Amino acid sequence: MNRRFFVKSASAAAGILAINPLSLYARPRVIKKISDRVILGKTGIEVSRMAMGTGTHGVSKSSNQTRQLGMQGLPDLLVAGFEMGVTFWDSADQYGTHPHLKEALKRVPREKVVILSKTHASTEDEMKADLDRFRKELGTDYIDILLLHCMMNDDWPKKREGAMKVLSEAREKGVIRAHGVSCHTLGALKSAAASPWVQIDLARINPYGAQMDSKVPTVVDVLKQMKQSGKVIMGMKIFGAGQLANRIDECLKYTLEQDYISCFTIGVENMSQLKDLSVRMPAAS
């Protein structure tokens, strides 16, 4: 080999490594969007990365979305999201938004949308009644995901055993496609992690611990355990129920970096917010 060529080549290689020794191993940046398609673990359900939340400050069959947008405006917003690729709708009996989803479903193919709702039922009879009523209110034969709503006690699996049994049977019959829980205390969250019944957990998560079940590292440890056991983690309160509205980009970046989170819901209240998120999310990823 020509010595001059060898020296020149070696010097060039050394120069490349000196500039960026990790360049050969760096992973390319992945741009993430609100409309990305995500498979929810073993359930096989495909959703958009972001769900359209309809329950901001949702209590007593009402929410910001129902109060501000009404029976015409909220369906319009859901359909607009659908047209932008956001095909995951997050509802609950507590929010009073089932009729609004029903109206929106008149304008989009049912099989193209994933509907999540939540119940406060405890007993078998209560859960059977909710299943029948929810489907009538939504105008659909099946509900994709149904969660036990806002668990706060450590022993919720025992207290909700009747409702859980009915949901398991409903999944086997195709009345629902998956079941799970949302938690609002650390004890309830740990119980969800230990329960083999839970397929999907709706968890409060953000980088500052606002409106969360415990300190961020503590919650993250539990969620990672859940993910390892095969459960799907869906994030909520990623802006701390509005407390972190001045840190939206930081919160989006943090959430998108958490590999154990499959998707998340955001309570979008108007078209401007929806468009803003569609731009912010790719920039934050």
Secondary structure, 3 states (H helix, E strand, C coil): CCHHHHHHHHHHHHHHHHHCCCCCCCCCCCCCCCCCEEECHHHCCEEECEEEECCCCCECCECHHHHHHHHHHHHHHHHHHHHCCCCEEECCHHHCCHHHHHHHHCCCCHHHCEEEEEECCCCHHHHHHHHHHHHHHHCCCCEEEEEEEEECCCCHHHHCHHHHHHHHHHHHHCCEEEEEEEECCHHHHHHHHHCCCCCEEEEECCCCCCCCCCCHHHHHHHHHHHHHCCCEEEEECCCHHHCCHHHHHHHHHHHHHCCCEEEEEECCCCHHHHHHHHHHHHHHC
